[in-house]
Amino acid sequence: MTRSKPWEVDAELWSVIEPLLPKVERRTRHPGRKRHPDRLVFQGILFVLHTGIAWEHLPQELGFGSGMTCWRRLAGWTEAGVWPRLHEVLLAKLRNANVLDFSRAAVDGSHIRALKGAPRRDEVPLTGAGRAASIT
């Protein structure tokens, strides 16, 4: 069954994601504003990345928190290494379920050594009307 919206995270997927997120303890003294739920913020991040809107234009009525909250959480999770770990866990689950299809995979690589390249413009001798001489 497919999700109706790509940014919606169902309970099964969330059970995989949640343990990878860093635990943040609320301060007991001067606790400040209550932290927005990670699941909603995660969906807000997916919404922004899927739609391509600017963080500050994330609609508040969606309930994902502010765009700045989502952006800060994305930065914090990136710094904590959440994304590579999530990638590894999801790939392992897909491998175990035997649902990876590599028939359309592409590998990019270099097969020859890259030399220094073309000379810089200021090193090329000029001819006639200020044009660079052809190098053979």
N, CA, C and O atoms as CSV, one atom per row, in Angstrom:
chain,resi,resn,atom,element,x,y,z
A,1,MET,N,N,0.844,-1.179,0.000
A,1,MET,CA,C,0.000,0.000,0.000
A,1,MET,C,C,0.895,1.251,0.000
A,1,MET,O,O,1.820,1.345,0.807
A,2,THR,N,N,0.637,2.176,-0.867
A,2,THR,CA,C,1.458,3.377,-0.976
A,2,THR,C,C,0.878,4.488,-0.109
A,2,THR,O,O,-0.324,4.549,0.148
A,3,ARG,N,N,1.758,5.340,0.320
A,3,ARG,CA,C,1.328,6.499,1.115
A,3,ARG,C,C,0.706,7.507,0.165
A,3,ARG,O,O,1.113,7.629,-0.991
A,4,SER,N,N,-0.288,8.229,0.671
A,4,SER,CA,C,-0.915,9.234,-0.184
A,4,SER,C,C,-0.007,10.447,-0.356
A,4,SER,O,O,-0.020,11.089,-1.407
A,5,LYS,N,N,0.777,10.763,0.666
A,5,LYS,CA,C,1.692,11.900,0.591
A,5,LYS,C,C,3.087,11.418,0.966
A,5,LYS,O,O,3.254,10.772,2.001
A,6,PRO,N,N,4.079,11.714,0.156
A,6,PRO,CA,C,5.429,11.185,0.398
A,6,PRO,C,C,6.044,11.618,1.729
A,6,PRO,O,O,6.974,10.964,2.200
A,7,TRP,N,N,5.570,12.675,2.342
A,7,TRP,CA,C,6.147,13.151,3.593
A,7,TRP,C,C,5.472,12.537,4.813
A,7,TRP,O,O,5.912,12.774,5.938
A,8,GLU,N,N,4.416,11.756,4.619
A,8,GLU,CA,C,3.758,11.105,5.748
A,8,GLU,C,C,4.572,9.896,6.200
A,8,GLU,O,O,4.977,9.068,5.384
A,9,VAL,N,N,4.801,9.805,7.488
A,9,VAL,CA,C,5.578,8.712,8.071
A,9,VAL,C,C,4.635,7.858,8.901
A,9,VAL,O,O,4.121,8.305,9.927
A,10,ASP,N,N,4.409,6.615,8.450
A,10,ASP,CA,C,3.513,5.733,9.190
A,10,ASP,C,C,4.210,5.159,10.419
A,10,ASP,O,O,5.410,5.358,10.608
A,11,ALA,N,N,3.461,4.453,11.244
A,11,ALA,CA,C,3.979,3.927,12.507
A,11,ALA,C,C,5.119,2.929,12.279
A,11,ALA,O,O,6.089,2.916,13.036
A,12,GLU,N,N,5.009,2.107,11.255
A,12,GLU,CA,C,6.049,1.108,10.976
A,12,GLU,C,C,7.374,1.776,10.627
A,12,GLU,O,O,8.421,1.388,11.146
A,13,LEU,N,N,7.335,2.781,9.747
A,13,LEU,CA,C,8.554,3.498,9.380
A,13,LEU,C,C,9.091,4.293,10.568
A,13,LEU,O,O,10.301,4.351,10.786
A,14,TRP,N,N,8.195,4.899,11.326
A,14,TRP,CA,C,8.630,5.686,12.476
A,14,TRP,C,C,9.323,4.806,13.522
A,14,TRP,O,O,10.241,5.260,14.205
A,15,SER,N,N,8.891,3.567,13.645
A,15,SER,CA,C,9.535,2.661,14.608
A,15,SER,C,C,10.983,2.364,14.217
A,15,SER,O,O,11.789,1.983,15.065
A,16,VAL,N,N,11.311,2.535,12.948
A,16,VAL,CA,C,12.692,2.363,12.479
A,16,VAL,C,C,13.484,3.648,12.695
A,16,VAL,O,O,14.654,3.601,13.076
A,17,ILE,N,N,12.856,4.787,12.454
A,17,ILE,CA,C,13.534,6.081,12.509
A,17,ILE,C,C,13.777,6.556,13.938
A,17,ILE,O,O,14.866,7.028,14.263
A,18,GLU,N,N,12.781,6.431,14.773
A,18,GLU,CA,C,12.840,7.024,16.111
A,18,GLU,C,C,14.052,6.610,16.948
A,18,GLU,O,O,14.658,7.469,17.587
A,19,PRO,N,N,14.428,5.329,16.970
A,19,PRO,CA,C,15.595,4.963,17.782
A,19,PRO,C,C,16.914,5.580,17.300
A,19,PRO,O,O,17.882,5.631,18.058
A,20,LEU,N,N,16.960,6.042,16.066
A,20,LEU,CA,C,18.182,6.633,15.523
A,20,LEU,C,C,18.353,8.103,15.894
A,20,LEU,O,O,19.447,8.654,15.771
A,21,LEU,N,N,17.275,8.733,16.345
A,21,LEU,CA,C,17.325,10.157,16.669
A,21,LEU,C,C,17.925,10.371,18.058
A,21,LEU,O,O,17.662,9.593,18.976
A,22,PRO,N,N,18.727,11.419,18.214
A,22,PRO,CA,C,19.305,11.687,19.531
A,22,PRO,C,C,18.217,12.039,20.542
A,22,PRO,O,O,17.254,12.737,20.226
A,23,LYS,N,N,18.394,11.542,21.755
A,23,LYS,CA,C,17.439,11.844,22.835
A,23,LYS,C,C,17.810,13.187,23.445
A,23,LYS,O,O,18.967,13.428,23.792
A,24,VAL,N,N,16.812,14.061,23.571
A,24,VAL,CA,C,17.041,15.381,24.150
A,24,VAL,C,C,16.226,15.470,25.433
A,24,VAL,O,O,14.997,15.403,25.413
A,25,GLU,N,N,16.928,15.619,26.536
A,25,GLU,CA,C,16.263,15.742,27.835
A,25,GLU,C,C,15.832,17.188,28.045
A,25,GLU,O,O,16.575,18.126,27.758
A,26,ARG,N,N,14.631,17.340,28.545
A,26,ARG,CA,C,14.122,18.680,28.837
A,26,ARG,C,C,14.709,19.151,30.161
A,26,ARG,O,O,14.763,18.394,31.130
A,27,ARG,N,N,15.139,20.376,30.194
A,27,ARG,CA,C,15.692,20.930,31.421
A,27,ARG,C,C,14.616,20.970,32.498
A,27,ARG,O,O,13.453,21.256,32.213
A,28,THR,N,N,15.003,20.688,33.720
A,28,THR,CA,C,14.027,20.750,34.812
A,28,THR,C,C,13.891,22.180,35.328
A,28,THR,O,O,12.800,22.625,35.681
A,29,ARG,N,N,15.008,22.883,35.364
A,29,ARG,CA,C,14.963,24.278,35.793
A,29,ARG,C,C,14.893,25.149,34.546
A,29,ARG,O,O,15.733,25.011,33.657
A,30,HIS,N,N,13.936,26.021,34.462
A,30,HIS,CA,C,13.705,26.881,33.294
A,30,HIS,C,C,13.550,26.030,32.031
A,30,HIS,O,O,14.354,26.148,31.106
A,31,PRO,N,N,12.535,25.182,31.986
A,31,PRO,CA,C,12.419,24.265,30.839
A,31,PRO,C,C,12.093,24.944,29.517
A,31,PRO,O,O,12.367,24.380,28.458
A,32,GLY,N,N,11.521,26.127,29.550
A,32,GLY,CA,C,11.189,26.814,28.309
A,32,GLY,C,C,10.017,26.164,27.589
A,32,GLY,O,O,9.254,25.397,28.177
A,33,ARG,N,N,9.892,26.478,26.335
A,33,ARG,CA,C,8.789,25.959,25.537
A,33,ARG,C,C,8.969,24.463,25.297
A,33,ARG,O,O,10.089,23.979,25.134
A,34,LYS,N,N,7.854,23.741,25.277
A,34,LYS,CA,C,7.907,22.297,25.041
A,34,LYS,C,C,8.373,22.032,23.611
A,34,LYS,O,O,7.947,22.698,22.668
A,35,ARG,N,N,9.248,21.055,23.474
A,35,ARG,CA,C,9.825,20.694,22.173
A,35,ARG,C,C,8.752,20.112,21.267
A,35,ARG,O,O,7.929,19.309,21.705
A,36,HIS,N,N,8.765,20.524,19.989
A,36,HIS,CA,C,7.809,20.002,19.016
A,36,HIS,C,C,8.131,18.525,18.758
A,36,HIS,O,O,9.309,18.172,18.691
A,37,PRO,N,N,7.140,17.663,18.614
A,37,PRO,CA,C,7.396,16.227,18.444
A,37,PRO,C,C,8.285,15.926,17.233
A,37,PRO,O,O,8.095,16.474,16.148
A,38,ASP,N,N,9.256,15.042,17.452
A,38,ASP,CA,C,10.215,14.686,16.405
A,38,ASP,C,C,9.526,14.155,15.146
A,38,ASP,O,O,9.940,14.472,14.030
A,39,ARG,N,N,8.491,13.359,15.321
A,39,ARG,CA,C,7.823,12.767,14.158
A,39,ARG,C,C,7.224,13.845,13.254
A,39,ARG,O,O,7.344,13.771,12.031
A,40,LEU,N,N,6.582,14.839,13.855
A,40,LEU,CA,C,6.008,15.920,13.047
A,40,LEU,C,C,7.098,16.751,12.383
A,40,LEU,O,O,6.962,17.150,11.226
A,41,VAL,N,N,8.176,17.010,13.114
A,41,VAL,CA,C,9.286,17.778,12.543
A,41,VAL,C,C,9.923,16.994,11.395
A,41,VAL,O,O,10.266,17.572,10.363
A,42,PHE,N,N,10.082,15.687,11.570
A,42,PHE,CA,C,10.636,14.845,10.511
A,42,PHE,C,C,9.763,14.945,9.253
A,42,PHE,O,O,10.278,15.063,8.142
A,43,GLN,N,N,8.456,14.897,9.438
A,43,GLN,CA,C,7.548,15.032,8.298
A,43,GLN,C,C,7.642,16.421,7.679
A,43,GLN,O,O,7.514,16.565,6.463
A,44,GLY,N,N,7.863,17.437,8.497
A,44,GLY,CA,C,8.061,18.786,7.973
A,44,GLY,C,C,9.312,18.879,7.117
A,44,GLY,O,O,9.312,19.537,6.076
A,45,ILE,N,N,10.380,18.219,7.555
A,45,ILE,CA,C,11.624,18.190,6.773
A,45,ILE,C,C,11.369,17.502,5.438
A,45,ILE,O,O,11.785,17.998,4.391
A,46,LEU,N,N,10.686,16.362,5.474
A,46,LEU,CA,C,10.371,15.652,4.227
A,46,LEU,C,C,9.497,16.505,3.312
A,46,LEU,O,O,9.683,16.502,2.095
A,47,PHE,N,N,8.540,17.238,3.894
A,47,PHE,CA,C,7.656,18.100,3.103
A,47,PHE,C,C,8.466,19.166,2.368
A,47,PHE,O,O,8.279,19.379,1.171
A,48,VAL,N,N,9.368,19.836,3.091
A,48,VAL,CA,C,10.183,20.893,2.471
A,48,VAL,C,C,11.080,20.304,1.390
A,48,VAL,O,O,11.194,20.869,0.302
A,49,LEU,N,N,11.719,19.169,1.683
A,49,LEU,CA,C,12.621,18.566,0.703
A,49,LEU,C,C,11.859,18.052,-0.515
A,49,LEU,O,O,12.372,18.104,-1.633
A,50,HIS,N,N,10.636,17.557,-0.309
A,50,HIS,CA,C,9.850,17.029,-1.433
A,50,HIS,C,C,9.282,18.158,-2.299
A,50,HIS,O,O,9.315,18.078,-3.527
A,51,THR,N,N,8.768,19.196,-1.665
A,51,THR,CA,C,8.114,20.266,-2.433
A,51,THR,C,C,9.088,21.315,-2.932
A,51,THR,O,O,8.820,21.986,-3.928
A,52,GLY,N,N,10.230,21.465,-2.243
A,52,GLY,CA,C,11.207,22.457,-2.660
A,52,GLY,C,C,10.900,23.863,-2.198
A,52,GLY,O,O,11.549,24.811,-2.642
A,53,ILE,N,N,9.918,24.024,-1.308
A,53,ILE,CA,C,9.622,25.372,-0.821
A,53,ILE,C,C,10.716,25.831,0.127
A,53,ILE,O,O,11.500,25.021,0.622
A,54,ALA,N,N,10.766,27.117,0.375
A,54,ALA,CA,C,11.738,27.660,1.319
A,54,ALA,C,C,11.320,27.282,2.736
A,54,ALA,O,O,10.130,27.155,3.025
A,55,TRP,N,N,12.295,27.105,3.612
A,55,TRP,CA,C,11.986,26.714,4.993
A,55,TRP,C,C,11.014,27.682,5.639
A,55,TRP,O,O,10.093,27.265,6.340
A,56,GLU,N,N,11.212,28.961,5.409
A,56,GLU,CA,C,10.347,29.951,6.070
A,56,GLU,C,C,8.923,29.952,5.529
A,56,GLU,O,O,8.045,30.580,6.122
A,57,HIS,N,N,8.674,29.264,4.418
A,57,HIS,CA,C,7.324,29.207,3.849
A,57,HIS,C,C,6.573,27.934,4.222
A,57,HIS,O,O,5.492,27.677,3.693
A,58,LEU,N,N,7.131,27.138,5.124
A,58,LEU,CA,C,6.449,25.922,5.570
A,58,LEU,C,C,5.142,26.324,6.246
A,58,LEU,O,O,5.164,27.039,7.248
A,59,PRO,N,N,3.997,25.873,5.712
A,59,PRO,CA,C,2.701,26.292,6.266
A,59,PRO,C,C,2.506,25.803,7.705
A,59,PRO,O,O,2.626,24.609,7.980
A,60,GLN,N,N,2.214,26.710,8.596
A,60,GLN,CA,C,1.995,26.381,10.002
A,60,GLN,C,C,0.784,25.470,10.195
A,60,GLN,O,O,0.757,24.657,11.118
A,61,GLU,N,N,-0.209,25.605,9.329
A,61,GLU,CA,C,-1.433,24.813,9.485
A,61,GLU,C,C,-1.217,23.313,9.257
A,61,GLU,O,O,-2.097,22.512,9.571
A,62,LEU,N,N,-0.070,22.930,8.720
A,62,LEU,CA,C,0.226,21.508,8.547
A,62,LEU,C,C,0.624,20.845,9.862
A,62,LEU,O,O,0.580,19.620,9.977
A,63,GLY,N,N,1.013,21.644,10.852
A,63,GLY,CA,C,1.337,21.113,12.170
A,63,GLY,C,C,2.748,20.587,12.322
A,63,GLY,O,O,3.046,19.921,13.313
A,64,PHE,N,N,3.626,20.863,11.371
A,64,PHE,CA,C,4.995,20.360,11.422
A,64,PHE,C,C,5.918,21.239,12.259
A,64,PHE,O,O,7.088,20.903,12.440
A,65,GLY,N,N,5.424,22.327,12.756
A,65,GLY,CA,C,6.270,23.301,13.436
A,65,GLY,C,C,6.733,24.337,12.427
A,65,GLY,O,O,6.375,24.279,11.250
A,66,SER,N,N,7.516,25.267,12.891
A,66,SER,CA,C,7.984,26.310,11.986
A,66,SER,C,C,9.083,25.763,11.079
A,66,SER,O,O,9.709,24.747,11.380
A,67,GLY,N,N,9.301,26.441,9.989
A,67,GLY,CA,C,10.371,26.055,9.083
A,67,GLY,C,C,11.725,26.121,9.765
A,67,GLY,O,O,12.599,25.296,9.498
A,68,MET,N,N,11.907,27.106,10.653
A,68,MET,CA,C,13.175,27.241,11.361
A,68,MET,C,C,13.367,26.078,12.327
A,68,MET,O,O,14.484,25.586,12.486
A,69,THR,N,N,12.294,25.635,12.973
A,69,THR,CA,C,12.388,24.465,13.857
A,69,THR,C,C,12.823,23.248,13.054
A,69,THR,O,O,13.722,22.516,13.470
A,70,CYS,N,N,12.197,23.030,11.917
A,70,CYS,CA,C,12.548,21.892,11.061
A,70,CYS,C,C,13.980,22.000,10.570
A,70,CYS,O,O,14.705,21.005,10.547
A,71,TRP,N,N,14.394,23.192,10.180
A,71,TRP,CA,C,15.755,23.390,9.672
A,71,TRP,C,C,16.781,23.123,10.769
A,71,TRP,O,O,17.795,22.467,10.528
A,72,ARG,N,N,16.515,23.635,11.986
A,72,ARG,CA,C,17.449,23.410,13.104
A,72,ARG,C,C,17.543,21.933,13.454
A,72,ARG,O,O,18.631,21.417,13.709
A,73,ARG,N,N,16.404,21.258,13.466
A,73,ARG,CA,C,16.406,19.832,13.797
A,73,ARG,C,C,17.155,19.057,12.709
A,73,ARG,O,O,17.907,18.134,13.021
A,74,LEU,N,N,16.960,19.419,11.443
A,74,LEU,CA,C,17.690,18.786,10.344
A,74,LEU,C,C,19.201,18.961,10.538
A,74,LEU,O,O,19.968,18.012,10.377
A,75,ALA,N,N,19.612,20.168,10.881
A,75,ALA,CA,C,21.036,20.437,11.106
A,75,ALA,C,C,21.562,19.632,12.287
A,75,ALA,O,O,22.657,19.073,12.217
A,76,GLY,N,N,20.798,19.568,13.365
A,76,GLY,CA,C,21.217,18.810,14.537
A,76,GLY,C,C,21.316,17.321,14.251
A,76,GLY,O,O,22.262,16.660,14.680
A,77,TRP,N,N,20.345,16.798,13.530
A,77,TRP,CA,C,20.360,15.374,13.190
A,77,TRP,C,C,21.491,15.064,12.208
A,77,TRP,O,O,22.080,13.983,12.253
A,78,THR,N,N,21.787,16.007,11.330
A,78,THR,CA,C,22.909,15.822,10.408
A,78,THR,C,C,24.207,15.756,11.185
A,78,THR,O,O,25.042,14.886,10.935
A,79,GLU,N,N,24.381,16.669,12.127
A,79,GLU,CA,C,25.588,16.697,12.946
A,79,GLU,C,C,25.719,15.430,13.788
A,79,GLU,O,O,26.830,14.970,14.054
A,80,ALA,N,N,24.580,14.865,14.210
A,80,ALA,CA,C,24.591,13.648,15.032
A,80,ALA,C,C,24.769,12.381,14.193
A,80,ALA,O,O,24.878,11.284,14.742
A,81,GLY,N,N,24.800,12.527,12.861
A,81,GLY,CA,C,25.018,11.368,11.991
A,81,GLY,C,C,23.798,10.501,11.776
A,81,GLY,O,O,23.922,9.313,11.479
A,82,VAL,N,N,22.614,11.085,11.922
A,82,VAL,CA,C,21.371,10.320,11.784
A,82,VAL,C,C,21.177,9.799,10.363
A,82,VAL,O,O,20.771,8.651,10.182
A,83,TRP,N,N,21.454,10.610,9.362
A,83,TRP,CA,C,21.115,10.257,7.978
A,83,TRP,C,C,21.903,9.068,7.439
A,83,TRP,O,O,21.300,8.193,6.818
A,84,PRO,N,N,23.217,8.990,7.641
A,84,PRO,CA,C,23.930,7.788,7.172
A,84,PRO,C,C,23.459,6.521,7.893
A,84,PRO,O,O,23.348,5.459,7.282
A,85,ARG,N,N,23.181,6.643,9.199
A,85,ARG,CA,C,22.693,5.466,9.940
A,85,ARG,C,C,21.321,5.038,9.435
A,85,ARG,O,O,21.057,3.845,9.280
A,86,LEU,N,N,20.443,6.015,9.177
A,86,LEU,CA,C,19.110,5.694,8.655
A,86,LEU,C,C,19.228,5.025,7.292
A,86,LEU,O,O,18.512,4.067,7.003
A,87,HIS,N,N,20.128,5.527,6.460
A,87,HIS,CA,C,20.347,4.945,5.138
A,87,HIS,C,C,20.781,3.485,5.267
A,87,HIS,O,O,20.262,2.618,4.564
A,88,GLU,N,N,21.724,3.214,6.158
A,88,GLU,CA,C,22.196,1.843,6.369
A,88,GLU,C,C,21.087,0.926,6.858
A,88,GLU,O,O,20.943,-0.192,6.363
A,89,VAL,N,N,20.298,1.390,7.828
A,89,VAL,CA,C,19.227,0.570,8.393
A,89,VAL,C,C,18.168,0.259,7.338
A,89,VAL,O,O,17.719,-0.881,7.218
A,90,LEU,N,N,17.775,1.269,6.580
A,90,LEU,CA,C,16.745,1.047,5.557
A,90,LEU,C,C,17.248,0.139,4.441
A,90,LEU,O,O,16.502,-0.710,3.953
A,91,LEU,N,N,18.506,0.308,4.031
A,91,LEU,CA,C,19.069,-0.592,3.019
A,91,LEU,C,C,19.112,-2.033,3.518
A,91,LEU,O,O,18.813,-2.961,2.767
A,92,ALA,N,N,19.479,-2.221,4.774
A,92,ALA,CA,C,19.519,-3.576,5.343
A,92,ALA,C,C,18.131,-4.197,5.352
A,92,ALA,O,O,17.972,-5.377,5.038
A,93,LYS,N,N,17.121,-3.402,5.715
A,93,LYS,CA,C,15.740,-3.917,5.718
A,93,LYS,C,C,15.298,-4.302,4.309
A,93,LYS,O,O,14.660,-5.338,4.120
A,94,LEU,N,N,15.634,-3.475,3.325
A,94,LEU,CA,C,15.263,-3.770,1.941
A,94,LEU,C,C,15.996,-4.999,1.424
A,94,LEU,O,O,15.419,-5.809,0.698
A,95,ARG,N,N,17.268,-5.142,1.793
A,95,ARG,CA,C,18.025,-6.337,1.391
A,95,ARG,C,C,17.419,-7.591,1.996
A,95,ARG,O,O,17.248,-8.600,1.311
A,96,ASN,N,N,17.093,-7.525,3.287
A,96,ASN,CA,C,16.505,-8.680,3.968
A,96,ASN,C,C,15.156,-9.063,3.377
A,96,ASN,O,O,14.798,-10.240,3.355
A,97,ALA,N,N,14.410,-8.081,2.900
A,97,ALA,CA,C,13.109,-8.348,2.293
A,97,ALA,C,C,13.249,-8.725,0.815
A,97,ALA,O,O,12.264,-9.060,0.157
A,98,ASN,N,N,14.483,-8.667,0.303
A,98,ASN,CA,C,14.771,-9.005,-1.095
A,98,ASN,C,C,13.942,-8.162,-2.078
A,98,ASN,O,O,13.386,-8.681,-3.046
A,99,VAL,N,N,13.877,-6.870,-1.810
A,99,VAL,CA,C,13.098,-5.981,-2.681
A,99,VAL,C,C,13.955,-4.926,-3.380
A,99,VAL,O,O,13.415,-4.033,-4.033
A,100,LEU,N,N,15.267,-5.014,-3.257
A,100,LEU,CA,C,16.136,-4.075,-3.977
A,100,LEU,C,C,16.267,-4.530,-5.421
A,100,LEU,O,O,16.515,-5.706,-5.688
A,101,ASP,N,N,16.103,-3.610,-6.342
A,101,ASP,CA,C,16.214,-3.901,-7.763
A,101,ASP,C,C,17.388,-3.107,-8.325
A,101,ASP,O,O,17.298,-1.891,-8.496
A,102,PHE,N,N,18.478,-3.794,-8.608
A,102,PHE,CA,C,19.667,-3.125,-9.122
A,102,PHE,C,C,19.723,-3.141,-10.645
A,102,PHE,O,O,20.759,-2.812,-11.222
A,103,SER,N,N,18.644,-3.512,-11.301
A,103,SER,CA,C,18.656,-3.575,-12.761
A,103,SER,C,C,18.829,-2.192,-13.389
A,103,SER,O,O,19.249,-2.091,-14.542
A,104,ARG,N,N,18.516,-1.142,-12.662
A,104,ARG,CA,C,18.654,0.206,-13.204
A,104,ARG,C,C,19.731,1.000,-12.491
A,104,ARG,O,O,19.765,2.227,-12.594
A,105,ALA,N,N,20.599,0.332,-11.778
A,105,ALA,CA,C,21.661,1.012,-11.039
A,105,ALA,C,C,22.742,1.500,-11.988
A,105,ALA,O,O,23.024,0.860,-13.002
A,106,ALA,N,N,23.338,2.622,-11.661
A,106,ALA,CA,C,24.441,3.169,-12.454
A,106,ALA,C,C,25.589,3.478,-11.514
A,106,ALA,O,O,25.391,4.017,-10.426
A,107,VAL,N,N,26.776,3.135,-11.942
A,107,VAL,CA,C,27.959,3.404,-11.151
A,107,VAL,C,C,28.813,4.386,-11.933
A,107,VAL,O,O,29.070,4.193,-13.121
A,108,ASP,N,N,29.245,5.424,-11.268
A,108,ASP,CA,C,30.060,6.441,-11.922
A,108,ASP,C,C,31.492,6.271,-11.445
A,108,ASP,O,O,31.742,6.060,-10.258
A,109,GLY,N,N,32.401,6.360,-12.350
A,109,GLY,CA,C,33.796,6.224,-11.952
A,109,GLY,C,C,34.710,6.718,-13.056
A,109,GLY,O,O,34.282,6.958,-14.185
A,110,SER,N,N,35.972,6.863,-12.705
A,110,SER,CA,C,36.961,7.308,-13.661
A,110,SER,C,C,37.861,6.133,-14.001
A,110,SER,O,O,38.302,5.403,-13.114
A,111,HIS,N,N,38.128,5.955,-15.275
A,111,HIS,CA,C,38.944,4.837,-15.706
A,111,HIS,C,C,40.340,5.253,-16.153
A,111,HIS,O,O,41.190,4.396,-16.397
A,112,ILE,N,N,40.585,6.551,-16.262
A,112,ILE,CA,C,41.912,7.025,-16.656
A,112,ILE,C,C,42.373,8.082,-15.669
A,112,ILE,O,O,41.563,8.733,-15.010
A,113,ARG,N,N,43.648,8.238,-15.579
A,113,ARG,CA,C,44.220,9.223,-14.685
A,113,ARG,C,C,43.993,10.623,-15.247
A,113,ARG,O,O,44.233,10.871,-16.429
A,114,ALA,N,N,43.536,11.520,-14.407
A,114,ALA,CA,C,43.335,12.903,-14.837
A,114,ALA,C,C,44.645,13.660,-14.693
A,114,ALA,O,O,45.210,13.744,-13.603
A,115,LEU,N,N,45.117,14.204,-15.794
A,115,LEU,CA,C,46.350,14.983,-15.759
A,115,LEU,C,C,46.033,16.401,-15.317
A,115,LEU,O,O,44.905,16.707,-14.929
A,116,LYS,N,N,47.030,17.254,-15.381
A,116,LYS,CA,C,46.861,18.611,-14.870
A,116,LYS,C,C,45.779,19.402,-15.597
A,116,LYS,O,O,45.243,20.352,-15.028
A,117,GLY,N,N,45.454,19.059,-16.779
A,117,GLY,CA,C,44.434,19.801,-17.508
A,117,GLY,C,C,45.035,20.844,-18.425
A,117,GLY,O,O,46.249,20.884,-18.630
A,118,ALA,N,N,44.191,21.674,-18.968
A,118,ALA,CA,C,44.624,22.705,-19.910
A,118,ALA,C,C,45.397,23.793,-19.172
A,118,ALA,O,O,45.170,24.024,-17.984
A,119,PRO,N,N,46.301,24.455,-19.869
A,119,PRO,CA,C,47.042,25.541,-19.227
A,119,PRO,C,C,46.100,26.696,-18.893
A,119,PRO,O,O,45.074,26.894,-19.544
A,120,ARG,N,N,46.475,27.448,-17.865
A,120,ARG,CA,C,45.658,28.607,-17.491
A,120,ARG,C,C,45.729,29.643,-18.606
A,120,ARG,O,O,46.686,29.672,-19.379
A,121,ARG,N,N,44.729,30.473,-18.679
A,121,ARG,CA,C,44.641,31.459,-19.750
A,121,ARG,C,C,45.849,32.393,-19.772
A,121,ARG,O,O,46.306,32.794,-20.842
A,122,ASP,N,N,46.364,32.738,-18.597
A,122,ASP,CA,C,47.501,33.661,-18.570
A,122,ASP,C,C,48.807,32.989,-18.982
A,122,ASP,O,O,49.813,33.669,-19.182
A,123,GLU,N,N,48.804,31.659,-19.111
A,123,GLU,CA,C,50.000,30.940,-19.542
A,123,GLU,C,C,50.004,30.661,-21.039
A,123,GLU,O,O,51.037,30.275,-21.585
A,124,VAL,N,N,48.873,30.847,-21.714
A,124,VAL,CA,C,48.768,30.554,-23.140
A,124,VAL,C,C,49.311,31.744,-23.918
A,124,VAL,O,O,48.877,32.874,-23.691
A,125,PRO,N,N,50.255,31.515,-24.834
A,125,PRO,CA,C,50.806,32.642,-25.610
A,125,PRO,C,C,49.728,33.244,-26.521
A,125,PRO,O,O,48.932,32.519,-27.119
A,126,LEU,N,N,49.716,34.556,-26.615
A,126,LEU,CA,C,48.737,35.242,-27.455
A,126,LEU,C,C,49.310,35.440,-28.857
A,126,LEU,O,O,50.520,35.593,-29.026
A,127,THR,N,N,48.431,35.435,-29.859
A,127,THR,CA,C,48.859,35.689,-31.221
A,127,THR,C,C,48.006,36.791,-31.812
A,127,THR,O,O,46.874,37.019,-31.384
A,128,GLY,N,N,48.546,37.453,-32.771
A,128,GLY,CA,C,47.803,38.440,-33.553
A,128,GLY,C,C,46.925,39.379,-32.741
A,128,GLY,O,O,47.437,40.223,-32.004
A,129,ALA,N,N,45.611,39.243,-32.867
A,129,ALA,CA,C,44.654,40.175,-32.284
A,129,ALA,C,C,44.286,39.787,-30.843
A,129,ALA,O,O,43.139,39.956,-30.429
A,130,GLY,N,N,45.239,39.278,-30.096
A,130,GLY,CA,C,44.964,38.977,-28.704
A,130,GLY,C,C,44.324,37.625,-28.493
A,130,GLY,O,O,43.880,37.322,-27.386
A,131,ARG,N,N,44.264,36.788,-29.547
A,131,ARG,CA,C,43.692,35.460,-29.392
A,131,ARG,C,C,44.742,34.481,-28.954
A,131,ARG,O,O,45.920,34.611,-29.290
A,132,ALA,N,N,44.299,33.488,-28.193
A,132,ALA,CA,C,45.240,32.476,-27.709
A,132,ALA,C,C,45.627,31.569,-28.881
A,132,ALA,O,O,44.796,31.207,-29.714
A,133,ALA,N,N,46.891,31.222,-28.916
A,133,ALA,CA,C,47.373,30.295,-29.938
A,133,ALA,C,C,46.834,28.894,-29.652
A,133,ALA,O,O,46.657,28.515,-28.494
A,134,SER,N,N,46.585,28.156,-30.675
A,134,SER,CA,C,46.113,26.787,-30.451
A,134,SER,C,C,47.295,25.937,-30.018
A,134,SER,O,O,48.400,26.043,-30.552
A,135,ILE,N,N,47.029,25.098,-29.040
A,135,ILE,CA,C,48.080,24.231,-28.511
A,135,ILE,C,C,47.876,22.847,-29.074
A,135,ILE,O,O,46.799,22.262,-28.957
A,136,THR,N,N,48.944,22.319,-29.699
A,136,THR,CA,C,48.838,20.989,-30.278
A,136,THR,C,C,49.766,20.034,-29.606
A,136,THR,O,O,49.811,18.858,-29.967
